[in-house]
């Protein structure tokens, strides 16, 4: 009966088609307006134009509170692994953690060396604490108490780093440095869905393990794989630590999502063929993250959540372009 009515009334058919066309035009207009509002300047959030390759999804805007922002939550496939950097991502450790511990070590050894906030920010461009000290002394001159031969200097640097790690772990065990907002939430979402979770860091393995066990708790810690320190011969921006994580976990790099905070970490993740979300930290806010798949000021907890596990999965289905 319905087909008879439609075929017998051309005026009704034209009206119906006109209505559908107007609805599509209106929807496209709303989408362009919504997209433009997202691409505008908002505190703490950087987004790029979105080109979808499979399903269309919409971010959910949540407002309210002094630090209100955009929460991105979408229906998507899950990543095979969620890989976190440690310092600056799990905890903002650099300025008031590692730097203080380096300076306390230098003072104990009476080396006459102090790394101020700005200098340490520059030194962070070098991945790894031992590598950082070596590069600094090579440039500025080795302390008088340092040995002269190259092999002895390696041992000297190793001893300094060992002591620095001990001092740093005291800070962590006292819980003087808190987890960044949203870290525990995102890890719980991943573990709850059976997604592999790992921490991939250039820092000493003991220091990273202390952060994971003390601040995330033993129940989470036993489910999180740690790749840290000298487990690979080359530090970030070399992708070795991320390729090692993927092969050890038995997952494809293209199905991994990395959370980083620095340009060298981003470079390592992308060189490994992985998606990378940047959560800016105190020292990295002004770095170039042009190649990141997404950039936020933090992960965030509700009601000020910036993104969740579903958003991480959506990166595997979409391409974000500048």
C-alpha positions as CSV (number, residue, x, y, z in Angstrom):
1,X,0.0,0.0,0.0
2,X,2.8,2.3,0.9
3,X,4.5,1.7,-2.5
4,X,1.2,2.5,-4.3
5,X,0.9,5.9,-2.5
6,X,4.5,6.9,-3.3
7,X,4.3,6.0,-6.9
8,X,1.0,7.7,-7.4
9,X,2.0,11.0,-5.9
10,X,5.0,12.7,-7.4
11,X,4.3,15.8,-5.4
12,X,4.7,13.8,-2.1
13,X,7.9,12.2,-3.4
14,X,9.4,15.5,-4.2
15,X,8.5,16.9,-0.8
16,X,10.0,13.9,1.0
17,X,13.3,14.1,-1.0
18,X,13.4,17.9,-0.4
19,X,12.9,17.3,3.3
20,X,15.7,14.7,3.5
21,X,18.1,16.9,1.5
22,X,17.4,19.8,3.9
23,X,18.0,17.6,6.9
24,X,21.4,16.4,5.5
25,X,22.4,20.0,4.7
26,X,21.4,21.1,8.3
27,X,23.4,18.2,9.8
28,X,26.5,18.9,7.7
29,X,26.2,22.6,8.8
30,X,26.0,21.6,12.5
31,X,29.0,19.2,12.1
32,X,31.1,22.0,10.4
33,X,30.2,24.4,13.3
34,X,30.9,21.8,15.9
35,X,34.2,20.9,14.3
36,X,35.2,24.5,14.1
37,X,34.5,25.0,17.8
38,X,36.7,22.0,18.6
39,X,39.6,23.4,16.4
40,X,39.5,26.7,18.2
41,X,41.8,27.6,21.1
42,X,40.9,25.9,24.4
43,X,43.0,25.9,27.5
44,X,45.1,22.8,27.8
45,X,43.8,21.0,24.7
46,X,45.2,20.8,21.2
47,X,43.3,19.0,18.4
48,X,43.8,18.5,14.7
49,X,41.4,18.1,11.8
50,X,39.8,14.6,11.8
51,X,39.6,12.3,8.8
52,X,37.6,9.2,9.6
53,X,38.3,5.9,7.8
54,X,35.6,3.8,9.3
55,X,32.9,4.9,11.7
56,X,31.9,8.5,12.5
57,X,32.1,9.4,16.2
58,X,31.5,12.5,18.2
59,X,33.4,13.9,21.2
60,X,31.4,14.7,24.2
61,X,31.8,18.2,25.6
62,X,31.6,18.5,29.4
63,X,31.6,21.9,30.9
64,X,31.9,23.1,34.5
65,X,34.7,23.8,37.0
66,X,37.6,26.0,36.8
67,X,39.6,23.6,34.5
68,X,36.7,22.4,32.4
69,X,37.7,21.0,29.0
70,X,36.7,18.6,26.2
71,X,36.3,15.0,27.0
72,X,36.9,12.7,24.0
73,X,35.0,9.4,24.3
74,X,34.2,7.2,21.3
75,X,33.1,3.7,20.5
76,X,36.0,1.9,18.9
77,X,38.2,-1.2,18.8
78,X,40.6,-1.7,21.7
79,X,44.3,-1.3,21.3
80,X,46.4,-4.4,21.8
81,X,48.7,-2.6,24.2
82,X,48.7,0.7,26.1
83,X,52.3,1.9,26.7
84,X,53.2,4.7,29.1
85,X,56.3,6.7,29.5
86,X,57.1,7.1,33.2
87,X,58.6,10.5,34.1
88,X,56.3,13.3,33.1
89,X,53.5,10.9,32.2
90,X,52.7,8.8,35.3
91,X,54.2,11.4,37.6
92,X,55.7,14.9,36.9
93,X,59.0,13.8,38.5
94,X,61.6,15.9,36.7
95,X,61.8,19.3,38.4
96,X,61.1,18.3,42.0
97,X,62.2,14.6,41.8
98,X,65.0,13.6,39.5
99,X,66.7,17.1,39.5
100,X,66.7,17.3,43.3
101,X,68.1,13.8,43.5
102,X,70.9,14.6,41.0
103,X,71.8,17.8,43.0
104,X,71.8,16.0,46.3
105,X,74.1,13.3,44.8
106,X,76.5,16.0,43.5
107,X,76.5,17.7,46.9
108,X,77.3,14.4,48.7
109,X,80.2,13.8,46.4
110,X,81.3,17.5,46.7
111,X,81.5,17.9,43.0
112,X,80.6,21.6,43.0
113,X,77.8,21.0,40.5
114,X,74.2,22.2,40.7
115,X,71.6,21.8,38.0
116,X,69.1,24.7,38.2
117,X,65.5,24.4,36.8
118,X,66.3,25.9,33.3
119,X,69.5,24.0,32.8
120,X,67.8,20.7,33.7
121,X,65.1,21.5,31.2
122,X,67.8,21.7,28.5
123,X,69.5,18.5,29.7
124,X,66.2,16.6,29.4
125,X,66.6,16.6,25.7
126,X,69.2,13.9,26.3
127,X,67.5,10.5,27.1
128,X,68.8,8.7,30.2
129,X,70.4,9.9,33.4
130,X,73.8,8.4,32.9
131,X,73.9,9.8,29.3
132,X,72.8,13.2,30.6
133,X,75.6,13.4,33.2
134,X,78.2,12.3,30.7
135,X,77.1,14.8,28.1
136,X,77.1,17.6,30.6
137,X,80.6,16.8,31.9
138,X,82.0,16.4,28.4
139,X,80.7,19.8,27.6
140,X,81.5,21.8,30.8
141,X,84.5,19.8,32.0
142,X,84.8,16.9,34.4
143,X,84.9,17.6,38.2
144,X,88.4,17.5,39.8
145,X,87.3,14.4,41.8
146,X,86.4,12.5,38.6
147,X,88.8,9.9,37.3
148,X,90.7,10.5,34.0
149,X,90.3,7.3,32.0
150,X,87.2,6.7,29.9
151,X,86.5,3.3,31.6
152,X,86.9,4.7,35.1
153,X,84.6,7.6,34.2
154,X,81.9,5.2,33.1
155,X,82.1,3.5,36.5
156,X,82.1,7.0,38.2
157,X,78.9,8.0,36.3
158,X,77.3,4.6,37.1
159,X,78.0,5.1,40.8
160,X,76.6,8.6,40.8
161,X,73.5,7.4,39.0
162,X,73.1,4.5,41.5
163,X,73.1,6.9,44.4
164,X,70.8,9.3,42.6
165,X,68.3,6.5,42.1
166,X,68.4,5.6,45.8
167,X,67.6,9.2,46.8
168,X,64.9,9.4,44.2
169,X,63.3,6.2,45.5
170,X,63.0,7.7,49.0
171,X,61.0,10.6,47.5
172,X,58.7,8.1,45.8
173,X,58.3,5.8,48.8
174,X,57.3,8.8,50.9
175,X,54.7,9.6,48.2
176,X,55.8,13.2,47.9
177,X,55.2,13.1,44.2
178,X,51.6,12.2,43.2
179,X,50.3,10.5,40.1
180,X,49.1,12.8,37.3
181,X,45.4,13.2,36.9
182,X,43.7,10.3,35.1
183,X,46.6,7.9,35.1
184,X,45.1,5.3,37.5
185,X,41.7,5.6,35.8
186,X,43.1,4.9,32.3
187,X,45.2,2.0,33.5
188,X,42.2,0.5,35.3
189,X,40.1,0.8,32.1
190,X,42.8,-1.0,30.1
191,X,43.4,-3.8,32.6
192,X,39.6,-4.2,33.0
193,X,39.3,-4.8,29.2
194,X,42.3,-7.2,29.0
195,X,44.5,-4.7,27.2
196,X,48.3,-5.1,27.8
197,X,49.7,-2.3,29.9
198,X,53.4,-1.5,30.1
199,X,55.7,1.3,31.2
200,X,58.6,2.1,28.8
201,X,61.1,4.5,30.2
202,X,64.8,5.6,29.9
203,X,64.9,5.9,33.7
204,X,66.5,3.3,36.0
205,X,64.4,0.1,36.3
206,X,64.4,0.3,40.1
207,X,63.1,3.9,40.0
208,X,60.3,3.0,37.5
209,X,59.3,0.0,39.5
210,X,59.1,2.1,42.7
211,X,56.8,4.5,41.0
212,X,54.6,1.8,39.7
213,X,54.4,-0.3,42.9
214,X,54.2,2.6,45.4
215,X,51.9,5.0,43.5
216,X,49.8,2.6,41.5
217,X,49.7,-0.1,44.1
218,X,50.8,-3.8,44.2
219,X,47.6,-5.2,42.5
220,X,48.1,-3.0,39.4
221,X,51.9,-3.4,39.5
222,X,51.8,-7.1,39.1
223,X,49.8,-6.7,35.9
224,X,52.1,-4.0,34.4
225,X,55.2,-4.9,32.4
226,X,58.2,-2.6,32.8
227,X,60.8,-1.9,30.2
228,X,63.3,0.5,31.6
229,X,66.9,1.7,31.9
230,X,69.6,-0.3,30.1
231,X,67.2,-3.0,28.8
232,X,68.0,-1.6,25.4
233,X,71.3,-0.3,24.1
234,X,69.9,3.0,22.7
235,X,67.6,5.4,24.5
236,X,64.8,7.5,23.2
237,X,64.4,9.0,20.6
238,X,65.5,5.6,19.3
239,X,62.5,3.4,19.1
240,X,64.2,0.3,20.6
241,X,62.4,0.3,23.9
242,X,59.0,0.4,22.1
243,X,59.8,-2.2,19.6
244,X,61.1,-4.4,22.4
245,X,57.8,-3.9,24.3
246,X,55.7,-4.9,21.3
247,X,57.8,-8.0,20.5
248,X,57.8,-9.1,24.2
249,X,54.1,-8.6,24.6
250,X,53.5,-10.4,21.2
251,X,51.5,-7.5,19.7
252,X,51.8,-5.6,16.4
253,X,53.3,-2.1,16.8
254,X,50.5,-0.6,14.7
255,X,48.0,-1.8,17.4
256,X,49.8,0.0,20.2
257,X,49.0,3.4,21.7
258,X,51.7,5.2,23.5
259,X,51.2,8.0,26.1
260,X,54.3,10.3,26.1
261,X,55.1,13.8,27.3
262,X,58.2,14.8,25.4
263,X,59.4,15.3,21.8
264,X,62.0,12.6,22.1
265,X,59.4,10.2,23.5
266,X,57.0,11.1,20.6
267,X,59.8,10.5,18.1
268,X,60.6,7.1,19.6
269,X,56.9,6.0,19.5
270,X,56.3,7.2,15.9
271,X,59.6,5.6,14.7
272,X,58.3,2.3,16.2
273,X,55.1,2.6,14.1
274,X,52.8,3.3,17.0
275,X,50.0,5.8,17.7
276,X,51.1,8.4,20.3
277,X,49.1,10.7,22.6
278,X,51.0,13.5,24.2
279,X,50.1,14.7,27.7
280,X,52.2,17.8,28.2
281,X,54.3,18.1,31.4
282,X,56.0,21.0,33.2
283,X,59.1,20.9,31.1
284,X,57.6,19.9,27.8
285,X,54.7,22.4,27.3
286,X,56.5,24.3,24.6
287,X,58.0,21.4,22.6
288,X,57.0,20.6,19.1
289,X,54.3,17.8,19.0
290,X,53.3,18.3,15.3
291,X,53.5,14.5,14.7
292,X,51.4,13.5,17.7
293,X,48.1,11.8,17.1
294,X,46.6,13.9,19.9
295,X,47.8,16.4,22.4
296,X,46.3,17.2,25.8
297,X,47.4,18.9,29.0
298,X,46.7,15.6,31.0
299,X,44.6,12.5,30.9
300,X,42.2,13.8,33.5
301,X,39.7,12.4,35.9
302,X,36.0,12.9,35.7
303,X,34.4,15.4,35.6
304,X,37.4,17.0,33.9
305,X,38.5,14.0,31.9
306,X,40.3,14.7,28.7
307,X,40.2,11.2,27.1
308,X,39.6,7.6,27.9
309,X,40.5,4.1,26.7
310,X,37.8,4.2,24.0
311,X,39.5,7.3,22.5
312,X,42.8,5.5,22.5
313,X,41.2,2.7,20.5
314,X,39.7,5.2,18.1
315,X,43.1,6.4,17.0
316,X,43.6,3.0,15.4
317,X,40.6,3.7,13.2
318,X,41.3,7.3,12.3
319,X,44.0,9.6,10.9
320,X,44.6,12.9,12.5
321,X,46.2,15.4,10.2
322,X,47.5,18.9,10.6
